[in-house]
Structures are given as structure tokens and as C-alpha cells.
């Protein structure tokens, strides 16, 4: 039992517990919580921990590591292009702090070398290895300063995958971490499957050993808390090991890790990826690990673009980030790598600020703020759009005309314009004759040459050359 001052609260705190490794004979699989033949259960112990968001929070990137585990690998050229855009997105303050690379293939090594040659401070280039001496040999002399190390911490992995007990796993992990430090590298320990691990029987004792090693060596050691299966829960009062706030609080309070040494890595298996990452920030994690478009193992990682906007929501500023680059990145990944992006994906999908309902289009025509989440043109260079169909009404047609031809305020038309009525009549006839698809931009452009030529002539004179007439 001891009473010590807390650096986090500046108060004397009484802690009667000193957690030691529990080297159990059989794995603790939390079968009441994870029965496998039933849906995982959310258990409460009603213990609440204080919210403690750090002054400085950051985003780290795993697009080139976890983001390549569920899709065709990027080419070296594509990785360099994406890295350059990540640099622009993160801005001069380096809010996108780091990115990590595989080092197992010639292509990945080429991409890593070419990105290092660019000389960017941010995002800092790091690597990822398994906890083996063979993997360590791949990274110790390539010029990086930090590497991630996979240190699985649930008994599902320790017993059932690696065939070790907890003491053997801890000794193996500590040996690789010490090798990294001796080679002049900063270790970042990836606590895989932390939301199914025995928190006080393995996680905290292991973290405590890492903290002692860090203090003795003077080398900072990070912990990345990995919600590998998406089991993390953001709700207050949830029991460990599933409590996101409890995990971050425990690593700070019982193992002594400051916020700048704690990072959250989540998956989206239960649709909680983004909210869990934000919760980790709120309760003391200095960084959240993400991938572009959420591309990653199974249901994916936390989408990096989502956390850019979550950062701005929590901090009230982008702090130097350039969110318009998100649109460039999404377009690049879709067009250059043939990635199949769902049109409903927030911020980047084709339909994220598009409406089909006539009543919504009428609202957009009067004031886009009514049905647009924020100024998407300003922040993402994406003007709110209307898909024209049998439900769009005259308001939807007018909105499409104003946006497609970029008609300035004084030349913008309303839903009562004669050409709108004529186009509406043509559209109604299409659907009365069995059409089920939306009206394409090309079709609408051709209709404008028939029914709204005077508008196109005005556009040509004042703003731009009209498109060529298309045959219907």
C-alpha cells in the first residue's frame, strides 16, 4: 500500500494495489462475456473514470500497414503519392503525426525509402514488426527512429495462437523491446486484442515492466492499445476488458504512462470504430491510429478522414490541417487503385451530400444549410448536389441547374422557371413509361440545350463556355 502524488491530478492518491503477473495455467477467455455461440455481452460494473483529454492530440496513420491487409497492395508509386497527400492534409503542425510501413517486400522497402527521401518532418515514418528477432533484423539499420512491435496480450493469442503461457510471452516481448532500445530505436508496443485480455493479470503487469525499462533506459516506450476485434465499448460504467475509458485510465493510473505515450487502434466490427477512438482521446490517449477511408482488416479501421473532422469538432479548429485534401485522397484511391468506395461513405462518398427527395431539394434551393451538414464546398470542395429523378420535383431540377452550371446568385433560377417546368414534364413522361434509374447529368445537359438555351448562352457570356450540345 502506498500514498503518492499523482502527476495527472496533482493530488495525493492512495493505491492499495500492486499488480503482478498472474501466470495462470489455463487461458482466461471471459466466456461469460464472449460466449462465441452468442452475441458478445456488454457487462457493467458502474465504475466511472474521469475524462482527461490531453492538451495536444494527434492522428497516426496505418494506411500502408493495416490498410493494405484487406485490399490489393498499393504500388510503390501509389504509396509515395498518398504519403505526399497525407503530408499536405496533416499541415505544418503535424496533426497527422506518424505513418507506418511494412518492410517485408521489396515494393514496401522501395516506397519507404522514397518517402524518407522527401525529408518531411510529418508524418514521421515508422515501421511494424512481429515480436521476433528475425523481423527485428529487417528494421534496425534502415534509418527509421521508431518501430511498432506486435505484442499480443489476450490469452486467446498467448495460449491458443502462440502456445505460450503469460510469463513466457512477457519474457519474449521484453527481449525484443530491449533489442530495439539497444539498437537506438524507440519501441511502440502494439497490445493486440487488449479488449479480450486480462487487464490486471497481464496488461498492467506487462505495461509496468515496460515503464520500468523506459525509466531505466531513458528511451520513451509507447503503448498502442489495439481493439483488434472491435469489442471496445465507449459507454460509461462498462466493465473491463471492454471499457475504452477504463483501458486508457488504467494504463495511465496503474502503469504510469503519460498521454503522449498512449495510442488507440480500433476496428469497426460493431460500428463503434469512430466513437471508440474519440472516447480514447477524451479519456487520455494522445493519439488515435487510423487508415484512409477506413480500409483495413475485416470491417476496417477507424477512417482517418473521420478523425480529422472529429478533431475539429472537439478542438474547434483544424489546427493547420487542410481537409480539402481528403477529397483529393479519396478520388486518387478510387481512380488510381480501382477501390470500390461505397457512395454513402461520410465525407468522401459520391452521395454523402447528395439528396434525391424533392422536399429536401426545395430546402437546398432556398438555403443549403437546411439539408447540408456544413459548408462542404469550403471544407471538402464538394458542392451539395441533387440527384434528379421522379421524386426530385421542380426544386431538384432547379438546384441541379444552378450547381451544374455554377450560376451566380443574380442569375440563379428558381423552380418556377419555364425551362424547369418543361424538363419536369419530360422526366415525368420517362417514369410513366417504366424508367427506374435516375436522370444522368448528360441527359439533363442535353435537355438544357433544348429547353434552356438562353441560360447556357448567359453562362457562356459571363462565366464559362457551355458544354457541347449532346444528342438525346
N, C-alpha and C positions, 0 to 999 in steps of 0.2 A: 504494500500500500504506500502511496506517495502523494504528496501535495506539491505541485509545481506550477509556475506561471505559464500560461498559455500564450504563445505568440499570436494566435488567431484572435483571442478575445481580450488579451491583456489582463486577465483575471487569474487568481489562484484557483486551480482546479484539482479536485480530489478524484483520483483514479485508482480504485482498489484492484484493478485487473492488470496482469501482465500476461499477454497471450503467448503461449508456447506452442510449437508444432505438435499437433496430435497425429501421431503416426499410426493410424488405425489399421487393423488387419483386413477389414472389408471396406469397399468403397461406400461413401455416403452419397447416395443418388437422389435423396429427397423425394422418395416415391409418393408421399402424400401430396406433394406439390406438383411433381412431374410423373403422373401415372402412366404416360405414353399411350395407353389404350383409351384415355380420356383427354379432354382439353386441359392444358396446364392451368392450375388453380392460382388465383391471386389471394394470398393469405395476408392478414393484417396482424400486427402486434400493437398498433396505435402509438408507436414511438415516433415522435416528430423531431427533426433536427433543424437547426437554424439555417435560414437562407444566407448565403455568403458569397455573392458574385464578386469575382476579383475586379480590381480597377481596370486591368488590361486583359482582354480575352481575344483569342485568336482562332483561326481556322487552319487546319492542316489537311493535306490532300493525299489521297491514296489511289488516284486515277490510274497511275501506271503500275500499281501493285494489285490491290484487291479489285480495282476497276477493270483489270484485264483477265480476271478469273472466270468471267461468265460470258465472254464475247470473243470474237476473233481478235487476236492480238493486234495492237497498233504497229504500223511500220515505224522504223526509227525516225523517218522524216515527219510522220504524223505526230509522234511524241514530242519532237522539237517544236513543231508549230503550236501544239497545245500548251506546252511549257511556256512559250513566249506569251501566249494569251493569258495564262494564269498569272504571270508576272504583271501584265497590264491590269488585270482585274483586281489583284491584291493591292495595287497602288504603292506609293512611295513609303507608306508607313508599314508595309509588310503585314497586313492583316491576314493574308494567306501566307502563313509563316514558313511552312515546310511542305515538301512533297517527297514521296519515297519511290524507289525503283527496285525492281527485281534485278538480280545480277547473274542469273543462271544461263541466259542465252547470249549469243554474240550480238544479236539485234539490241537487246536491252543494254548491254555494255556500251554499244556504239551510241545509243541515244543518251545514256548517262554522260558519256564523255563529251558529246556535242553540247549538251545542256550546260555542263560545267564550264565549257569554253566561253559561254556567253557572259560569264562573270557577274551574274545577278546576285545581289545580296539575298533577295527574297523572290520566290520561295526557296529556302535553303534545300539543297539536295541531300537526301539521306537514303539509306538502303534498308533492306529487310532480309533477315536470315532465320533459319531454324536454329534451335539450340544444339548445334553440333560443331565440332572443331573443323570438319571438312567445309562447312558453309562459312565459318569464320575466316578461313584462308582466302575466300573469294573477295572479302571486303577490306581486309586490314591494310592493304597497300594501294588503294585506288584513289586516295585523295579526299575521301569524304570525312566529316568530323563526327557524325552520329549514325548509328545503325540501330534499327529495331531488331529485337530478338524474340522469337516466339517462345513463350514460357506458359504453356497450358496449365491452368490451375484448378480445374474441376476434376473430381475423381473419375468422371466419365472418360477423361483423356489420360489422366495419370495411371489409373489401373487398367481400364478397358482398352485403351489405344496403345499406350507405351509399355504396358506390362510392368510398371514400377510401383513402388509404394511412395508415400509422400516424402519421406526422408531421402530416398534415392533421387526423386525428381528435384527436390530443393538443392541437393548437392550438385547435381548435373547442371542445373541452371546457374548456380553461383559460380561454378567453374568457368562457364562461357563468359559470364559477365566480368569476371576477373581478368580473363584473357583480353577482353575488349579494352578494359582500362589500361592494362599493361602495354597495349599497342597504341595507346594515345587516343582511343575513341570514346565517345560518350555513349553509354548504353541506354536504349529505350526499351523497357521490358513490356512486351505485349501479353498481358494477363488474359489469355484466351479462355473463353467460356466462364467469365467471372460471375455471371448471373445464375450459374448452377454449381458454384464452388462453395466449399465450407469456409465461410468468411473468417471466422475466428479460429478455426482449426488449421487452416493453411494459408489463406490470403494474407492476413495480418502478420502472422509469424514470418512469412516469406518477405513481405514488404519491409518488416522491421529489420531483417538481415540486410536487405538492400540499402536501407537508410544508414545502418552502421557502416557498411562498406563505403558508401558515399562520403560519410563524415570522415572516415579514416583516410581515404584516398584523396579527398578534395575534389573529386570528379562528380559532377551532377548526374544523377541517375533518374530517368523519368519512368513513370508507370503509365501505360496506356490500358485503361480498363475496357476490355473488349466484350461487348454484349453480342457474342458470336451468333447466337440463335434468336436474337430479338426478344428474349424473355424479360428484359428490363421493364420496370413499371414506374411511371412518373408520379403516381398518386402519393399524397402524404399518408404516413402511417402504415405503409406496406412493409411486411417483414422481409428481412434478408433471406436468401441472397438476391432477390429480385428488385429490391428498392434501389433506384438510381441515386436518390439523395443519400440513402444510408451508406452506399458504397463509397461515394465521394467523401462524405463526412468521416467515415471510418478510416479511410486512407490518410486523411489529414490528422484526425484527432488521435488515433491509436498507433499510427505508423510514422507520423511526423512529416509527411510530405506536403510541401507548400503548393499553392495553386499552380505556379509556373512549372511544376514537375508532374502535374496530373493532366491526363488527356482522356477523352471519352471516344470510343469507337463503337458505333451501333449498327445494327441491321434492322430491316423493316418487315420482318416476318409477320408481325402482328400490327402493322400500320402505326407503329409508335417510334419510328426512327427519328423524325424531326423533333417531336416533343421530348423524347428522352435526351437528345443532345442538348436542347435548350435547358432542360432540367439540370443536366450536369454542369452547364455554365452557371446557372443560378445558385447552385449549392457548392461551388468552389473549384470546378475544373477550369484550368487556364486555357484549354484548347479542346476543340471537337474535331474529330477526323472524318473527312467526307470524300466522296468521289463525284466527279462531274456527271450530272443527270441521274445521280443515284445508282449508276451502273456498278454492279458488284455481285458477289456470290448469292445465289438463290433469288430472293426478292430484292436484293440490292442493299447498298449502303445509304447513309444519310446523304441526300443530294447537296452538293456544295453550294449550288445556287440558292437553295432554300435557306441555308445558314447565313448567306450574305444578307438576305432580307431580314432574317431573324436578328442578326447583329444590329442592323439599322433600327429595327423595332425596339430592341432592348436599350441601345445606346443613344438613339435619337440622331444618329449620324452614320454615314458610310465610312467616315474617318479615312478618306483618301481612296477608297475603293471605287472602281468605275463599273457600275452594274451593266452598262450598255454592252460590255464585253461578253456578258452572259449570252446575249443573242448571237454574237459572232461565234462563240464556242459551240452553241447548240447547232447552228447552221453548219459549221465546219464538220462536226462529228457526224451529223446526218448525211451531208453531201459527200464528204470525203471517205467515210468509212461504211456507208450504207447502213447505218444504225436505224432500226425501226423505232422511232420515238412516238409514243402514244400522243395523239393530238390533244388529249385532255391534261397533259402534264403541266402543273402550275409553272408560270413564268416563261416557259420555253415551248410548250406545245402549240400546235397550229391553232387550236381552238380556245386557248386559255383566256383571251379577251375578245372572243367572238360570240355573238348572240344570234339565235335563229328566230326567237319569238318576236312577233310583231309588236306586242306591247312593250317589250324591252327596247326594241329598235326605236320606238316612238320616244321613250325616255332618253335614249342616247342622242337622238336628234335634238331634243330640247336642252339637254345638259348631260354630257357624257359622264359626269361624276355620279349620276344616279345609278348607273349599271357598270361602271368600270372601277376596279379595286383601288387604283391610284393612277397617277398620270403615267400610263405605260409608255407613252411616246417619250416623255422626259427621261425616264429611268431605264427603259429597255429598247427604245427606238421602235416601239410596236404600237401603232395606232389602233384603237379599238375598232373592230370590224363587225359587219353583219353578213351572215350567210343568207342569201336570198332564196326563198322557197315559197310554197303555198301558205306558210304561216307568217311570213315577214311583213306583209301588208305594205301599204304605200310608204310608211315611215322607214321601213327597212330598205326599200329601194332608194329613197332619197338619201339615206345615210350612206349607202354604198356609193352612190354617185358623188357625193361631197368628198368622201375619203379617197376613192379611187382616182379621181381627177384633181385632188388637193385643191378644191375650190375655196378661195379665201372667204372670210366672213360675209363681205358685201355681195359676193357672187354665189354663195351657197343657196341651194334651192330647198324648198320645204315640200312636204308630202302632197301638197295641192297643185304642184306644177303640172301643166298639161302632159309633158313627156312621161312623168311618173305614172299618171293615170293610164296612158297608152301601154307602157311596159307592163303595168299590173294586169291589164286585160290580156296581153299576150301570155303572161305567166299563168293566169287562171285557166286559160284555154289548154295550156300544156298539161296541167294536172287533171283537168276534166277528161283529157284523153288518155289518162293512165300513167303519166310520168310519176316517178317516185324519188328521183335524185334532185339535189339542189341545182340551181341555175349557176353555171360557171361564169367566171369573170369574162372569158372570151365571148360568151353568148351575150352577156349584158353590154359589153363594149360594142358589139355589133348592133344591138338594139338601140344603143345611143346614137349610132350613125344614122339610124332610120328615124327615130323619134325625137332626138335631142341634138341635132346637128349644130344648132345655134349655140348650145352650151360648149360643145367641143371647139367651135370656132373661137369663142371667148377665151377658152383655156389656151389655145394656140397663140392668141394675140398677147395675153397677159402673163402667162406662167410657163407654159411648156408646149412643145409640139404635140398635137394629138396623135394617138396611135393610128396606124393604117386601118382603113376600113376592112372588116372581116366579113366573109360571106356567112350567112346563116345556114 
